[in-house]
Amino acid sequence: MKSPLPKISVITPSYNQAEFLERTICSVLDQHYPNLEYIIIDGGSTDGSLDIIKKYADRLAYWISEPDKGQTDAINKGLKRATGEWVAWQNSDDIYFPGALAAVAKAVETCSDMDVVVGNINMIDRYDRVLRDVRYATPSYGGMLAEGMTLTNQAAFWRRSVHSKIGWLNMGLHYGFDYEWFLRLTKACKGVHTNELWGGYRLHDATKTHTQAERFLDEYAEILRTHPRLPSWKRLIFKLRRLSLMLIHGNWRYVLRGLYLRSVGKDGVAD
């Protein structure tokens, strides 16, 4: 019998992340979402990751371990195999929080005309301790141009059908590919935000954002050259839009904390 819940496909690209991989896998499988398709694309790990994947193989829709061309290639492989109505990727060192997939299903039922749904995240450390919360607002192309990553893959889902319109992740990018993808996605599709905690973004010393920050900046600059440059007044409008939406959701303390931390030159991440 067909499930009344939408089929959700989650792809995890993996390469030598044995320290965190099992926590990622369990965060997906322990959702106990009845219409889940979970796919793991491993790039030929040599650190024990395969033993972890094989431990859960009977609960996976598909997995493979073979050399690839990097994270973007692995995600695209998974997306091309996916059959769910809704898709997402969760990195092999990040997690979903309990109830996230059920919340996604509820959101897409309520907002049936939307192609993108996003929630909020927590930044966590290597031991799963919360460093800070990060709250978003209704995603928009202008907001992405004005402020950068105003949504993240750790709590973002979209209809698989949009790939037939806008293609796959850009294989020429290795650091800012998620930013470029979400720019294209928000430009082409309507999105909605749910003011709920869905994902955990892990900060640790081995992340690409930590070890290769300059390459991220270079790719971001390259990406933005293919998009319109917003004047300062328009960037301000999008910032005020996001703040207004957060206040409407009742996130007063979050907004005030952010304004205070910015005024004293801090980012809000605990030491």
N, C-alpha and C positions, 0 to 999 in steps of 0.2 A: 504494500500500500504506500502511495506517495506521501511523504512527510508534509505536513502543513507549514513547516518552517522552510525558509529558503536555504538552498544548499550553499555553504560557504567553503571556499577553497583557501587554505593557508599554505604558503610556500615558505620554507626555511632554507636559505642558502647557507652552506656550512663549509668551513675550512679550518681545521686545527683549532677548534674551540671547545675541546673536551672539558675544560674547567666549567663551562657554563651551559653546554649543549643540553644536558639532561634536564636542567631547570627550564630551558626553553621548551623542550618537547613536552614535559609534564604540564607546563602552563597552558599548552594548546589542548592536549588530550584530556586533562582534568577539568576542562570546561564541561565535559559530558554533554556536548552539543550533539543532538541526534542526527543532524544532517551535515556532518563535517567531512571534508576531503582534505587530508593532511599529506603534503608532499615535501620530502626533504631531498635537496640536490646538494650533494657533497662534492667538493673539488678534488678528492683524492687525499684525504687527511691521513696523516701518519702518527697521530698523537693519542690514539685510543678512541677517537670519535666513532669509528666504525662499530666497535663493540657496543657503544651506547645506542647507536641507531638500530643495530640488529636486535637489541634487547626489546625494542618497541616495534619491530618490523610488522608483526601481525596486526598492529593497530594503524598502520600507515596505508594510505591509498597507493603510494608509490615512493620508492627511494632509489637513488643511484649514487655511486661514488666513482668518479672518473675525473681526470684532469679537465679543466675548463679555462675560459679566458677571463675569469675573475667573477666578482659578485654580481655584476650586471648580467653576465652570461648565465649564471646559475639561476637568477630570478626569472629571466626570460624563458629558460628551459622549463621551469616549473609552471609559469603562467601559460605556456603553450600546451602543457599537458592538462591543465585544470579544466574541470567541467562544471564547477559551481556557478550559480547565478551571480554570486558576489565573490570577490577575490581580494587577497592581501598578501603581503609578505611580512614575516617576523624574523628578524636577524637572530643568528644562533647564539647571541649573548644577551638578548632582550627577552621580555616576557609579556604575556597577557595576564591581567588580574582576573580573579574568579568572576564569572557572570558576564564577561565581556561579549562573547559571541551571542548569548541570549539577548543582550542589550542591543547589539547590532541588528538582530532579527526584528526586534520590536521597533527600532528606529526606521528600518526600511519599510516596514508595514505601515507605519504612521505617515511616512513621507514617500509615498509610492512614486512620485514624479521626480525624485532625486536620483542622481547617478553616483554621488559621493557622500559618504557619511564619515564623520570624524568624532572622536572623543578626546578626553584629556589624558595626560600621562603623569607619572612620577619619574623623576630622575633617581636612580638607585645606584648603590656602590656594588662592589664585587661580592659582598655578602648579603645582598638584597635589602640593605638598610636604605630607607628613604632619605635622599639628600634635599629634595624640594619638590613641590608640585608644580606642574606647568599646565595652565588652562588656556584653551583656545576659544575661537569664536567661529561663526559661519565662514567657511573657506571662500576665498575669492581670488581671482587672478590679479586684480589690482593690489590686494593686500599682500600677495606673495611678492609682487614687484616692489612694493613700498617697504616691506619689513623683512623679507627673506622667508625662512621656513616658519610659516604660521600654522603648520600642521606637520605631523611626522608619521612615518609608516607604522610606528609602534601602536597607533590607534587610528588607522585610516583604512577604509574599505571602499571598493568601487565595483560597479557592474562589469562583469567580464566582457560584455558586449562593446564597451567603449574601445577596446583594443582594435576592433574592426574599423573604427573611425580614426583613431589617432596613433595606432601602431603600438610598438613595444618600448621598453626602456632603451635609451641611447647607448649602444655598445661602444661608442667612442669615448664615453666618460667613465671614470673609475672612482671619483670622489664626490662630485656634485650631481650624480645621476638622479638621485631622489628629488633634489630641488628642480631639476629640469623636467622630470616626469610630472611632478605636481603642478608646475607651471602650465604644462600642456593640458593636464587633466582639468584644472580649474578654469582654464580659458575655454575649454570645449564643453564643460559639463556644469550642471547646477549641483550645489552641495548643501549639506545641512550639518550642523554641529549639535551634539548631545552633551550636556554638561555633566558627564559621568566619567569616572576613572576607568580606562580600558587597558592601558599599556604601561610598561616600565622600560625606560631607556637607561641602559647600564653605562656608567662612566667608570673606566678603568684604564690603566696605563698602556694597554696594548691596542686600544681602539685607533682606527685610522684618523679620527678627528683629533686625537691627542698626539699621535706620532708624526702626522703629516699635514699639519694645519696649513702650511703655506700652499701646498698643492690644492687643498680645498679652495682657498681664496683665488688661486689662479683659474681653476675650473669655473667657479662662480662668476668671475669676471668674463670668461669666455662665453658662458651661457647667456649672461645678460646682454651681451653684444647683439644677440639675435632677437631681443625683445625691446619694446619702446622704453625709453628713459622717462620716468615720471618727473615733472617739476616738483620742487620742494613743497609747494602749497598742496599739490595733489597727494603727495606722500603723507603730509600732515592730516589730510582728510581721512585717509584710510586708517591711520593710527587712531584717530579720534573715533572712527567707526568701530574699530575693534574694542576700544575702551568702553564705548557706549553699550555694545552688545554684552560685554562682561558685566557691566553694572546692571543691565536689565536681568541677567541671570542671577543677580544677587551676590556677585563675587567682589563685594566692596573691600573686604580685608585684603584679598589678593591684589587688587589694583593699588590700594594704598601702600601695601608692603612693597610692591614693585616700584612705585614712584619714589618711595623712601630709599630703597636700595640703590636705585639709579642715581639719586642725588648724592649718595656717599661713595659712589664708584664701586659698588659690589654687584655680583650677579645673582646672589641668593642661594648659591650652592654651599652647603656646609663644608667646613674645613675637615 
